[in-house]
Amino acid sequence: MATARLTKKELENKKQMAYLLYMSGEDQKIIADLINVSENTLSKWANADKWKSKRSAATITRDELINKTLLLISEMLEQA
């Protein structure tokens, strides 16, 4: 049985839906199943567009950011 090829628009729609699900905290394996793409394809999208960094930036609080920055500075000072 032949698999129908997706149009560029359909593929872009799947990618956008995957991104929204990822940003809401969903697991990549579940997203791949939901939108019917391979985990490899989803991983390529996520890595190419830096989804992990974007999700982290969207969910980190100001206090967490300050604490992480201070910890990094402390580690750098200890190494110096």
BADO-588502 format. One record per residue: chain; x, y, z of N, C-alpha, C, O in turn. Coordinates in steps of 0.2 Angstrom, whole numbers, always signed. Layout:
# residues N
<rec><c>A</c><n_X>X</n_X><n_Y>Y</n_Y><n_Z>Z</n_Z><ca_X>X</ca_X><ca_Y>Y</ca_Y><ca_Z>Z</ca_Z><c_X>X</c_X><c_Y>Y</c_Y><c_Z>Z</c_Z><o_X>X</o_X><o_Y>Y</o_Y><o_Z>Z</o_Z></rec>
...
END
This chain:
# residues 80
<rec><c>A</c><n_X>+4</n_X><n_Y>-6</n_Y><n_Z>+0</n_Z><ca_X>+0</ca_X><ca_Y>+0</ca_Y><ca_Z>+0</ca_Z><c_X>+4</c_X><c_Y>+6</c_Y><c_Z>+0</c_Z><o_X>+9</o_X><o_Y>+7</o_Y><o_Z>+4</o_Z></rec>
<rec><c>A</c><n_X>+3</n_X><n_Y>+11</n_Y><n_Z>-4</n_Z><ca_X>+7</ca_X><ca_Y>+17</ca_Y><ca_Z>-5</ca_Z><c_X>+5</c_X><c_Y>+22</c_Y><c_Z>+0</c_Z><o_X>-1</o_X><o_Y>+23</o_Y><o_Z>+2</o_Z></rec>
<rec><c>A</c><n_X>+10</n_X><n_Y>+26</n_Y><n_Z>+3</n_Z><ca_X>+9</ca_X><ca_Y>+31</ca_Y><ca_Z>+7</ca_Z><c_X>+8</c_X><c_Y>+38</c_Y><c_Z>+3</c_Z><o_X>+12</o_X><o_Y>+39</o_Y><o_Z>-1</o_Z></rec>
<rec><c>A</c><n_X>+2</n_X><n_Y>+41</n_Y><n_Z>+5</n_Z><ca_X>+1</ca_X><ca_Y>+48</ca_Y><ca_Z>+1</ca_Z><c_X>+6</c_X><c_Y>+53</c_Y><c_Z>+4</c_Z><o_X>+8</o_X><o_Y>+53</o_Y><o_Z>+10</o_Z></rec>
<rec><c>A</c><n_X>+9</n_X><n_Y>+57</n_Y><n_Z>-1</n_Z><ca_X>+14</ca_X><ca_Y>+62</ca_Y><ca_Z>+1</ca_Z><c_X>+10</c_X><c_Y>+68</c_Y><c_Z>+3</c_Z><o_X>+5</o_X><o_Y>+70</o_Y><o_Z>+0</o_Z></rec>
<rec><c>A</c><n_X>+13</n_X><n_Y>+71</n_Y><n_Z>+8</n_Z><ca_X>+9</ca_X><ca_Y>+77</ca_Y><ca_Z>+11</ca_Z><c_X>+11</c_X><c_Y>+83</c_Y><c_Z>+7</c_Z><o_X>+17</o_X><o_Y>+84</o_Y><o_Z>+5</o_Z></rec>
<rec><c>A</c><n_X>+7</n_X><n_Y>+88</n_Y><n_Z>+6</n_Z><ca_X>+9</ca_X><ca_Y>+94</ca_Y><ca_Z>+3</ca_Z><c_X>+13</c_X><c_Y>+98</c_Y><c_Z>+8</c_Z><o_X>+13</o_X><o_Y>+97</o_Y><o_Z>+14</o_Z></rec>
<rec><c>A</c><n_X>+16</n_X><n_Y>+103</n_Y><n_Z>+5</n_Z><ca_X>+21</ca_X><ca_Y>+107</ca_Y><ca_Z>+10</ca_Z><c_X>+16</c_X><c_Y>+111</c_Y><c_Z>+15</c_Z><o_X>+18</o_X><o_Y>+111</o_Y><o_Z>+21</o_Z></rec>
<rec><c>A</c><n_X>+10</n_X><n_Y>+113</n_Y><n_Z>+13</n_Z><ca_X>+6</ca_X><ca_Y>+116</ca_Y><ca_Z>+18</ca_Z><c_X>+4</c_X><c_Y>+111</c_Y><c_Z>+23</c_Z><o_X>+3</o_X><o_Y>+113</o_Y><o_Z>+29</o_Z></rec>
<rec><c>A</c><n_X>+2</n_X><n_Y>+105</n_Y><n_Z>+21</n_Z><ca_X>+0</ca_X><ca_Y>+100</ca_Y><ca_Z>+26</ca_Z><c_X>+6</c_X><c_Y>+98</c_Y><c_Z>+31</c_Z><o_X>+4</o_X><o_Y>+98</o_Y><o_Z>+37</o_Z></rec>
<rec><c>A</c><n_X>+12</n_X><n_Y>+98</n_Y><n_Z>+29</n_Z><ca_X>+17</ca_X><ca_Y>+96</ca_Y><ca_Z>+33</ca_Z><c_X>+19</c_X><c_Y>+102</c_Y><c_Z>+38</c_Z><o_X>+20</o_X><o_Y>+101</o_Y><o_Z>+43</o_Z></rec>
<rec><c>A</c><n_X>+18</n_X><n_Y>+108</n_Y><n_Z>+35</n_Z><ca_X>+19</ca_X><ca_Y>+114</ca_Y><ca_Z>+39</ca_Z><c_X>+14</c_X><c_Y>+114</c_Y><c_Z>+45</c_Z><o_X>+15</o_X><o_Y>+116</o_Y><o_Z>+51</o_Z></rec>
<rec><c>A</c><n_X>+7</n_X><n_Y>+113</n_Y><n_Z>+43</n_Z><ca_X>+2</ca_X><ca_Y>+112</ca_Y><ca_Z>+48</ca_Z><c_X>+4</c_X><c_Y>+107</c_Y><c_Z>+54</c_Z><o_X>+3</o_X><o_Y>+108</o_Y><o_Z>+60</o_Z></rec>
<rec><c>A</c><n_X>+6</n_X><n_Y>+101</n_Y><n_Z>+52</n_Z><ca_X>+8</ca_X><ca_Y>+96</ca_Y><ca_Z>+57</ca_Z><c_X>+14</c_X><c_Y>+99</c_Y><c_Z>+61</c_Z><o_X>+14</o_X><o_Y>+98</o_Y><o_Z>+67</o_Z></rec>
<rec><c>A</c><n_X>+19</n_X><n_Y>+102</n_Y><n_Z>+58</n_Z><ca_X>+24</ca_X><ca_Y>+105</ca_Y><ca_Z>+62</ca_Z><c_X>+22</c_X><c_Y>+110</c_Y><c_Z>+67</c_Z><o_X>+24</o_X><o_Y>+110</o_Y><o_Z>+73</o_Z></rec>
<rec><c>A</c><n_X>+17</n_X><n_Y>+114</n_Y><n_Z>+65</n_Z><ca_X>+15</ca_X><ca_Y>+119</ca_Y><ca_Z>+69</ca_Z><c_X>+11</c_X><c_Y>+116</c_Y><c_Z>+75</c_Z><o_X>+11</o_X><o_Y>+118</o_Y><o_Z>+81</o_Z></rec>
<rec><c>A</c><n_X>+7</n_X><n_Y>+111</n_Y><n_Z>+74</n_Z><ca_X>+3</ca_X><ca_Y>+108</ca_Y><ca_Z>+79</ca_Z><c_X>+8</c_X><c_Y>+104</c_Y><c_Z>+84</c_Z><o_X>+7</o_X><o_Y>+104</o_Y><o_Z>+90</o_Z></rec>
<rec><c>A</c><n_X>+13</n_X><n_Y>+101</n_Y><n_Z>+81</n_Z><ca_X>+18</ca_X><ca_Y>+98</ca_Y><ca_Z>+85</ca_Z><c_X>+21</c_X><c_Y>+103</c_Y><c_Z>+90</c_Z><o_X>+22</o_X><o_Y>+102</o_Y><o_Z>+96</o_Z></rec>
<rec><c>A</c><n_X>+23</n_X><n_Y>+109</n_Y><n_Z>+87</n_Z><ca_X>+26</ca_X><ca_Y>+114</ca_Y><ca_Z>+91</ca_Z><c_X>+22</c_X><c_Y>+116</c_Y><c_Z>+97</c_Z><o_X>+24</o_X><o_Y>+117</o_Y><o_Z>+103</o_Z></rec>
<rec><c>A</c><n_X>+15</n_X><n_Y>+117</n_Y><n_Z>+95</n_Z><ca_X>+11</ca_X><ca_Y>+119</ca_Y><ca_Z>+100</ca_Z><c_X>+10</c_X><c_Y>+114</c_Y><c_Z>+106</c_Z><o_X>+10</o_X><o_Y>+116</o_Y><o_Z>+112</o_Z></rec>
<rec><c>A</c><n_X>+9</n_X><n_Y>+108</n_Y><n_Z>+104</n_Z><ca_X>+9</ca_X><ca_Y>+102</ca_Y><ca_Z>+109</ca_Z><c_X>+15</c_X><c_Y>+102</c_Y><c_Z>+113</c_Z><o_X>+15</o_X><o_Y>+101</o_Y><o_Z>+119</o_Z></rec>
<rec><c>A</c><n_X>+21</n_X><n_Y>+103</n_Y><n_Z>+110</n_Z><ca_X>+27</ca_X><ca_Y>+103</ca_Y><ca_Z>+113</ca_Z><c_X>+28</c_X><c_Y>+108</c_Y><c_Z>+118</c_Z><o_X>+30</o_X><o_Y>+107</o_Y><o_Z>+124</o_Z></rec>
<rec><c>A</c><n_X>+26</n_X><n_Y>+114</n_Y><n_Z>+116</n_Z><ca_X>+26</ca_X><ca_Y>+120</ca_Y><ca_Z>+121</ca_Z><c_X>+22</c_X><c_Y>+119</c_Y><c_Z>+127</c_Z><o_X>+22</o_X><o_Y>+123</o_Y><o_Z>+132</o_Z></rec>
<rec><c>A</c><n_X>+16</n_X><n_Y>+115</n_Y><n_Z>+126</n_Z><ca_X>+12</ca_X><ca_Y>+114</ca_Y><ca_Z>+131</ca_Z><c_X>+14</c_X><c_Y>+109</c_Y><c_Z>+136</c_Z><o_X>+11</o_X><o_Y>+108</o_Y><o_Z>+141</o_Z></rec>
<rec><c>A</c><n_X>+20</n_X><n_Y>+106</n_Y><n_Z>+135</n_Z><ca_X>+23</ca_X><ca_Y>+101</ca_Y><ca_Z>+139</ca_Z><c_X>+22</c_X><c_Y>+94</c_Y><c_Z>+137</c_Z><o_X>+24</o_X><o_Y>+90</o_Y><o_Z>+141</o_Z></rec>
<rec><c>A</c><n_X>+19</n_X><n_Y>+93</n_Y><n_Z>+132</n_Z><ca_X>+18</ca_X><ca_Y>+86</ca_Y><ca_Z>+129</ca_Z><c_X>+25</c_X><c_Y>+82</c_Y><c_Z>+127</c_Z><o_X>+29</o_X><o_Y>+86</o_Y><o_Z>+125</o_Z></rec>
<rec><c>A</c><n_X>+25</n_X><n_Y>+76</n_Y><n_Z>+128</n_Z><ca_X>+31</ca_X><ca_Y>+72</ca_Y><ca_Z>+127</ca_Z><c_X>+31</c_X><c_Y>+71</c_Y><c_Z>+119</c_Z><o_X>+26</o_X><o_Y>+70</o_Y><o_Z>+116</o_Z></rec>
<rec><c>A</c><n_X>+38</n_X><n_Y>+71</n_Y><n_Z>+117</n_Z><ca_X>+39</ca_X><ca_Y>+70</ca_Y><ca_Z>+109</ca_Z><c_X>+36</c_X><c_Y>+64</c_Y><c_Z>+106</c_Z><o_X>+33</o_X><o_Y>+64</o_Y><o_Z>+101</o_Z></rec>
<rec><c>A</c><n_X>+36</n_X><n_Y>+58</n_Y><n_Z>+110</n_Z><ca_X>+34</ca_X><ca_Y>+52</ca_Y><ca_Z>+107</ca_Z><c_X>+26</c_X><c_Y>+52</c_Y><c_Z>+107</c_Z><o_X>+23</o_X><o_Y>+50</o_Y><o_Z>+102</o_Z></rec>
<rec><c>A</c><n_X>+23</n_X><n_Y>+55</n_Y><n_Z>+111</n_Z><ca_X>+15</ca_X><ca_Y>+56</ca_Y><ca_Z>+111</ca_Z><c_X>+13</c_X><c_Y>+61</c_Y><c_Z>+105</c_Z><o_X>+9</o_X><o_Y>+59</o_Y><o_Z>+102</o_Z></rec>
<rec><c>A</c><n_X>+17</n_X><n_Y>+66</n_Y><n_Z>+105</n_Z><ca_X>+16</ca_X><ca_Y>+71</ca_Y><ca_Z>+99</ca_Z><c_X>+17</c_X><c_Y>+67</c_Y><c_Z>+92</c_Z><o_X>+12</o_X><o_Y>+68</o_Y><o_Z>+88</o_Z></rec>
<rec><c>A</c><n_X>+22</n_X><n_Y>+63</n_Y><n_Z>+92</n_Z><ca_X>+23</ca_X><ca_Y>+60</ca_Y><ca_Z>+85</ca_Z><c_X>+17</c_X><c_Y>+55</c_Y><c_Z>+84</c_Z><o_X>+15</o_X><o_Y>+55</o_Y><o_Z>+78</o_Z></rec>
<rec><c>A</c><n_X>+15</n_X><n_Y>+52</n_Y><n_Z>+89</n_Z><ca_X>+9</ca_X><ca_Y>+47</ca_Y><ca_Z>+88</ca_Z><c_X>+2</c_X><c_Y>+52</c_Y><c_Z>+86</c_Z><o_X>-1</o_X><o_Y>+50</o_Y><o_Z>+82</o_Z></rec>
<rec><c>A</c><n_X>+2</n_X><n_Y>+57</n_Y><n_Z>+90</n_Z><ca_X>-5</ca_X><ca_Y>+61</ca_Y><ca_Z>+89</ca_Z><c_X>-5</c_X><c_Y>+64</c_Y><c_Z>+82</c_Z><o_X>-10</o_X><o_Y>+64</o_Y><o_Z>+79</o_Z></rec>
<rec><c>A</c><n_X>+1</n_X><n_Y>+67</n_Y><n_Z>+79</n_Z><ca_X>+0</ca_X><ca_Y>+70</ca_Y><ca_Z>+73</ca_Z><c_X>+3</c_X><c_Y>+65</c_Y><c_Z>+67</c_Z><o_X>+3</o_X><o_Y>+68</o_Y><o_Z>+61</o_Z></rec>
<rec><c>A</c><n_X>+4</n_X><n_Y>+59</n_Y><n_Z>+69</n_Z><ca_X>+6</ca_X><ca_Y>+54</ca_Y><ca_Z>+63</ca_Z><c_X>+12</c_X><c_Y>+56</c_Y><c_Z>+59</c_Z><o_X>+12</o_X><o_Y>+56</o_Y><o_Z>+53</o_Z></rec>
<rec><c>A</c><n_X>+17</n_X><n_Y>+57</n_Y><n_Z>+63</n_Z><ca_X>+24</ca_X><ca_Y>+58</ca_Y><ca_Z>+60</ca_Z><c_X>+29</c_X><c_Y>+53</c_Y><c_Z>+64</c_Z><o_X>+27</o_X><o_Y>+51</o_Y><o_Z>+70</o_Z></rec>
<rec><c>A</c><n_X>+35</n_X><n_Y>+52</n_Y><n_Z>+61</n_Z><ca_X>+39</ca_X><ca_Y>+48</ca_Y><ca_Z>+65</ca_Z><c_X>+43</c_X><c_Y>+52</c_Y><c_Z>+70</c_Z><o_X>+43</o_X><o_Y>+58</o_Y><o_Z>+70</o_Z></rec>
<rec><c>A</c><n_X>+45</n_X><n_Y>+48</n_Y><n_Z>+75</n_Z><ca_X>+49</ca_X><ca_Y>+52</ca_Y><ca_Z>+81</ca_Z><c_X>+55</c_X><c_Y>+55</c_Y><c_Z>+78</c_Z><o_X>+57</o_X><o_Y>+60</o_Y><o_Z>+81</o_Z></rec>
<rec><c>A</c><n_X>+58</n_X><n_Y>+52</n_Y><n_Z>+73</n_Z><ca_X>+64</ca_X><ca_Y>+55</ca_Y><ca_Z>+70</ca_Z><c_X>+62</c_X><c_Y>+62</c_Y><c_Z>+67</c_Z><o_X>+66</o_X><o_Y>+67</o_Y><o_Z>+68</o_Z></rec>
<rec><c>A</c><n_X>+57</n_X><n_Y>+62</n_Y><n_Z>+63</n_Z><ca_X>+55</ca_X><ca_Y>+68</ca_Y><ca_Z>+60</ca_Z><c_X>+53</c_X><c_Y>+74</c_Y><c_Z>+65</c_Z><o_X>+56</o_X><o_Y>+79</o_Y><o_Z>+65</o_Z></rec>
<rec><c>A</c><n_X>+50</n_X><n_Y>+72</n_Y><n_Z>+70</n_Z><ca_X>+48</ca_X><ca_Y>+77</ca_Y><ca_Z>+76</ca_Z><c_X>+55</c_X><c_Y>+79</c_Y><c_Z>+79</c_Z><o_X>+55</o_X><o_Y>+85</o_Y><o_Z>+81</o_Z></rec>
<rec><c>A</c><n_X>+59</n_X><n_Y>+74</n_Y><n_Z>+80</n_Z><ca_X>+66</ca_X><ca_Y>+76</ca_Y><ca_Z>+84</ca_Z><c_X>+70</c_X><c_Y>+81</c_Y><c_Z>+79</c_Z><o_X>+73</o_X><o_Y>+86</o_Y><o_Z>+82</o_Z></rec>
<rec><c>A</c><n_X>+70</n_X><n_Y>+80</n_Y><n_Z>+73</n_Z><ca_X>+73</ca_X><ca_Y>+85</ca_Y><ca_Z>+68</ca_Z><c_X>+70</c_X><c_Y>+92</c_Y><c_Z>+68</c_Z><o_X>+73</o_X><o_Y>+97</o_Y><o_Z>+69</o_Z></rec>
<rec><c>A</c><n_X>+63</n_X><n_Y>+92</n_Y><n_Z>+68</n_Z><ca_X>+60</ca_X><ca_Y>+98</ca_Y><ca_Z>+69</ca_Z><c_X>+62</c_X><c_Y>+102</c_Y><c_Z>+76</c_Z><o_X>+64</o_X><o_Y>+108</o_Y><o_Z>+76</o_Z></rec>
<rec><c>A</c><n_X>+61</n_X><n_Y>+98</n_Y><n_Z>+81</n_Z><ca_X>+63</ca_X><ca_Y>+101</ca_Y><ca_Z>+88</ca_Z><c_X>+70</c_X><c_Y>+104</c_Y><c_Z>+88</c_Z><o_X>+71</o_X><o_Y>+109</o_Y><o_Z>+91</o_Z></rec>
<rec><c>A</c><n_X>+75</n_X><n_Y>+100</n_Y><n_Z>+86</n_Z><ca_X>+82</ca_X><ca_Y>+102</ca_Y><ca_Z>+86</ca_Z><c_X>+83</c_X><c_Y>+108</c_Y><c_Z>+81</c_Z><o_X>+87</o_X><o_Y>+112</o_Y><o_Z>+83</o_Z></rec>
<rec><c>A</c><n_X>+80</n_X><n_Y>+108</n_Y><n_Z>+75</n_Z><ca_X>+82</ca_X><ca_Y>+113</ca_Y><ca_Z>+70</ca_Z><c_X>+79</c_X><c_Y>+120</c_Y><c_Z>+73</c_Z><o_X>+82</o_X><o_Y>+125</o_Y><o_Z>+72</o_Z></rec>
<rec><c>A</c><n_X>+73</n_X><n_Y>+120</n_Y><n_Z>+76</n_Z><ca_X>+70</ca_X><ca_Y>+126</ca_Y><ca_Z>+78</ca_Z><c_X>+71</c_X><c_Y>+127</c_Y><c_Z>+86</c_Z><o_X>+68</o_X><o_Y>+132</o_Y><o_Z>+88</o_Z></rec>
<rec><c>A</c><n_X>+75</n_X><n_Y>+123</n_Y><n_Z>+89</n_Z><ca_X>+77</ca_X><ca_Y>+124</ca_Y><ca_Z>+96</ca_Z><c_X>+71</c_X><c_Y>+125</c_Y><c_Z>+101</c_Z><o_X>+70</o_X><o_Y>+129</o_Y><o_Z>+105</o_Z></rec>
<rec><c>A</c><n_X>+67</n_X><n_Y>+120</n_Y><n_Z>+100</n_Z><ca_X>+60</ca_X><ca_Y>+120</ca_Y><ca_Z>+104</ca_Z><c_X>+62</c_X><c_Y>+119</c_Y><c_Z>+111</c_Z><o_X>+59</o_X><o_Y>+122</o_Y><o_Z>+115</o_Z></rec>
<rec><c>A</c><n_X>+67</n_X><n_Y>+115</n_Y><n_Z>+113</n_Z><ca_X>+69</ca_X><ca_Y>+114</ca_Y><ca_Z>+120</ca_Z><c_X>+70</c_X><c_Y>+120</c_Y><c_Z>+124</c_Z><o_X>+68</o_X><o_Y>+122</o_Y><o_Z>+129</o_Z></rec>
<rec><c>A</c><n_X>+75</n_X><n_Y>+124</n_Y><n_Z>+120</n_Z><ca_X>+77</ca_X><ca_Y>+131</ca_Y><ca_Z>+123</ca_Z><c_X>+71</c_X><c_Y>+136</c_Y><c_Z>+124</c_Z><o_X>+70</o_X><o_Y>+139</o_Y><o_Z>+129</o_Z></rec>
<rec><c>A</c><n_X>+66</n_X><n_Y>+135</n_Y><n_Z>+119</n_Z><ca_X>+60</ca_X><ca_Y>+140</ca_Y><ca_Z>+119</ca_Z><c_X>+56</c_X><c_Y>+138</c_Y><c_Z>+124</c_Z><o_X>+53</o_X><o_Y>+142</o_Y><o_Z>+128</o_Z></rec>
<rec><c>A</c><n_X>+55</n_X><n_Y>+131</n_Y><n_Z>+125</n_Z><ca_X>+50</ca_X><ca_Y>+129</ca_Y><ca_Z>+131</ca_Z><c_X>+53</c_X><c_Y>+131</c_Y><c_Z>+137</c_Z><o_X>+50</o_X><o_Y>+133</o_Y><o_Z>+142</o_Z></rec>
<rec><c>A</c><n_X>+60</n_X><n_Y>+130</n_Y><n_Z>+138</n_Z><ca_X>+63</ca_X><ca_Y>+132</ca_Y><ca_Z>+145</ca_Z><c_X>+62</c_X><c_Y>+139</c_Y><c_Z>+146</c_Z><o_X>+61</o_X><o_Y>+141</o_Y><o_Z>+151</o_Z></rec>
<rec><c>A</c><n_X>+63</n_X><n_Y>+143</n_Y><n_Z>+141</n_Z><ca_X>+63</ca_X><ca_Y>+151</ca_Y><ca_Z>+142</ca_Z><c_X>+56</c_X><c_Y>+153</c_Y><c_Z>+143</c_Z><o_X>+55</o_X><o_Y>+157</o_Y><o_Z>+147</o_Z></rec>
<rec><c>A</c><n_X>+51</n_X><n_Y>+149</n_Y><n_Z>+141</n_Z><ca_X>+44</ca_X><ca_Y>+151</ca_Y><ca_Z>+142</ca_Z><c_X>+42</c_X><c_Y>+149</c_Y><c_Z>+149</c_Z><o_X>+37</o_X><o_Y>+152</o_Y><o_Z>+151</o_Z></rec>
<rec><c>A</c><n_X>+45</n_X><n_Y>+144</n_Y><n_Z>+152</n_Z><ca_X>+42</ca_X><ca_Y>+141</ca_Y><ca_Z>+158</ca_Z><c_X>+47</c_X><c_Y>+143</c_Y><c_Z>+164</c_Z><o_X>+45</o_X><o_Y>+142</o_Y><o_Z>+170</o_Z></rec>
<rec><c>A</c><n_X>+53</n_X><n_Y>+146</n_Y><n_Z>+163</n_Z><ca_X>+57</ca_X><ca_Y>+148</ca_Y><ca_Z>+169</ca_Z><c_X>+54</c_X><c_Y>+155</c_Y><c_Z>+172</c_Z><o_X>+53</o_X><o_Y>+159</o_Y><o_Z>+168</o_Z></rec>
<rec><c>A</c><n_X>+55</n_X><n_Y>+155</n_Y><n_Z>+179</n_Z><ca_X>+53</ca_X><ca_Y>+161</ca_Y><ca_Z>+182</ca_Z><c_X>+59</c_X><c_Y>+165</c_Y><c_Z>+183</c_Z><o_X>+64</o_X><o_Y>+163</o_Y><o_Z>+182</o_Z></rec>
<rec><c>A</c><n_X>+57</n_X><n_Y>+171</n_Y><n_Z>+184</n_Z><ca_X>+63</ca_X><ca_Y>+176</ca_Y><ca_Z>+186</ca_Z><c_X>+67</c_X><c_Y>+174</c_Y><c_Z>+191</c_Z><o_X>+73</o_X><o_Y>+174</o_Y><o_Z>+191</o_Z></rec>
<rec><c>A</c><n_X>+64</n_X><n_Y>+172</n_Y><n_Z>+197</n_Z><ca_X>+68</ca_X><ca_Y>+169</ca_Y><ca_Z>+203</ca_Z><c_X>+73</c_X><c_Y>+163</c_Y><c_Z>+201</c_Z><o_X>+78</o_X><o_Y>+163</o_Y><o_Z>+203</o_Z></rec>
<rec><c>A</c><n_X>+70</n_X><n_Y>+159</n_Y><n_Z>+197</n_Z><ca_X>+74</ca_X><ca_Y>+153</ca_Y><ca_Z>+195</ca_Z><c_X>+80</c_X><c_Y>+155</c_Y><c_Z>+190</c_Z><o_X>+85</o_X><o_Y>+153</o_Y><o_Z>+191</o_Z></rec>
<rec><c>A</c><n_X>+78</n_X><n_Y>+160</n_Y><n_Z>+186</n_Z><ca_X>+84</ca_X><ca_Y>+163</ca_Y><ca_Z>+182</ca_Z><c_X>+89</c_X><c_Y>+166</c_Y><c_Z>+186</c_Z><o_X>+95</o_X><o_Y>+165</o_Y><o_Z>+184</o_Z></rec>
<rec><c>A</c><n_X>+87</n_X><n_Y>+170</n_Y><n_Z>+191</n_Z><ca_X>+92</ca_X><ca_Y>+173</ca_Y><ca_Z>+195</ca_Z><c_X>+96</c_X><c_Y>+168</c_Y><c_Z>+199</c_Z><o_X>+102</o_X><o_Y>+169</o_Y><o_Z>+199</o_Z></rec>
<rec><c>A</c><n_X>+93</n_X><n_Y>+163</n_Y><n_Z>+202</n_Z><ca_X>+96</ca_X><ca_Y>+158</ca_Y><ca_Z>+206</ca_Z><c_X>+101</c_X><c_Y>+154</c_Y><c_Z>+201</c_Z><o_X>+107</o_X><o_Y>+153</o_Y><o_Z>+203</o_Z></rec>
<rec><c>A</c><n_X>+99</n_X><n_Y>+152</n_Y><n_Z>+195</n_Z><ca_X>+104</ca_X><ca_Y>+148</ca_Y><ca_Z>+191</ca_Z><c_X>+110</c_X><c_Y>+153</c_Y><c_Z>+189</c_Z><o_X>+115</o_X><o_Y>+150</o_Y><o_Z>+188</o_Z></rec>
<rec><c>A</c><n_X>+109</n_X><n_Y>+159</n_Y><n_Z>+188</n_Z><ca_X>+114</ca_X><ca_Y>+164</ca_Y><ca_Z>+186</ca_Z><c_X>+119</c_X><c_Y>+164</c_Y><c_Z>+192</c_Z><o_X>+125</o_X><o_Y>+164</o_Y><o_Z>+191</o_Z></rec>
<rec><c>A</c><n_X>+116</n_X><n_Y>+165</n_Y><n_Z>+198</n_Z><ca_X>+121</ca_X><ca_Y>+166</ca_Y><ca_Z>+203</ca_Z><c_X>+125</c_X><c_Y>+159</c_Y><c_Z>+205</c_Z><o_X>+131</o_X><o_Y>+159</o_Y><o_Z>+206</o_Z></rec>
<rec><c>A</c><n_X>+122</n_X><n_Y>+153</n_Y><n_Z>+204</n_Z><ca_X>+125</ca_X><ca_Y>+147</ca_Y><ca_Z>+204</ca_Z><c_X>+131</c_X><c_Y>+146</c_Y><c_Z>+199</c_Z><o_X>+136</o_X><o_Y>+144</o_Y><o_Z>+201</o_Z></rec>
<rec><c>A</c><n_X>+129</n_X><n_Y>+148</n_Y><n_Z>+193</n_Z><ca_X>+135</ca_X><ca_Y>+148</ca_Y><ca_Z>+188</ca_Z><c_X>+140</c_X><c_Y>+153</c_Y><c_Z>+190</c_Z><o_X>+146</o_X><o_Y>+151</o_Y><o_Z>+189</o_Z></rec>
<rec><c>A</c><n_X>+139</n_X><n_Y>+159</n_Y><n_Z>+192</n_Z><ca_X>+144</ca_X><ca_Y>+164</ca_Y><ca_Z>+194</ca_Z><c_X>+148</c_X><c_Y>+161</c_Y><c_Z>+200</c_Z><o_X>+154</o_X><o_Y>+161</o_Y><o_Z>+200</o_Z></rec>
<rec><c>A</c><n_X>+145</n_X><n_Y>+158</n_Y><n_Z>+204</n_Z><ca_X>+148</ca_X><ca_Y>+155</ca_Y><ca_Z>+210</ca_Z><c_X>+153</c_X><c_Y>+149</c_Y><c_Z>+208</c_Z><o_X>+159</o_X><o_Y>+149</o_Y><o_Z>+210</o_Z></rec>
<rec><c>A</c><n_X>+151</n_X><n_Y>+145</n_Y><n_Z>+203</n_Z><ca_X>+155</ca_X><ca_Y>+139</ca_Y><ca_Z>+200</ca_Z><c_X>+161</c_X><c_Y>+142</c_Y><c_Z>+197</c_Z><o_X>+166</o_X><o_Y>+140</o_Y><o_Z>+197</o_Z></rec>
<rec><c>A</c><n_X>+160</n_X><n_Y>+148</n_Y><n_Z>+193</n_Z><ca_X>+165</ca_X><ca_Y>+151</ca_Y><ca_Z>+189</ca_Z><c_X>+170</c_X><c_Y>+154</c_Y><c_Z>+194</c_Z><o_X>+176</o_X><o_Y>+153</o_Y><o_Z>+193</o_Z></rec>
<rec><c>A</c><n_X>+168</n_X><n_Y>+157</n_Y><n_Z>+199</n_Z><ca_X>+173</ca_X><ca_Y>+159</ca_Y><ca_Z>+204</ca_Z><c_X>+177</c_X><c_Y>+154</c_Y><c_Z>+208</c_Z><o_X>+183</o_X><o_Y>+155</o_Y><o_Z>+209</o_Z></rec>
<rec><c>A</c><n_X>+174</n_X><n_Y>+148</n_Y><n_Z>+209</n_Z><ca_X>+177</ca_X><ca_Y>+143</ca_Y><ca_Z>+212</ca_Z><c_X>+183</c_X><c_Y>+140</c_Y><c_Z>+208</c_Z><o_X>+188</o_X><o_Y>+138</o_Y><o_Z>+210</o_Z></rec>
<rec><c>A</c><n_X>+181</n_X><n_Y>+140</n_Y><n_Z>+201</n_Z><ca_X>+186</ca_X><ca_Y>+137</ca_Y><ca_Z>+197</ca_Z><c_X>+192</c_X><c_Y>+142</c_Y><c_Z>+195</c_Z><o_X>+197</o_X><o_Y>+140</o_Y><o_Z>+193</o_Z></rec>
<rec><c>A</c><n_X>+191</n_X><n_Y>+148</n_Y><n_Z>+197</n_Z><ca_X>+196</ca_X><ca_Y>+153</ca_Y><ca_Z>+195</ca_Z><c_X>+202</c_X><c_Y>+153</c_Y><c_Z>+200</c_Z><o_X>+206</o_X><o_Y>+157</o_Y><o_Z>+200</o_Z></rec>
END
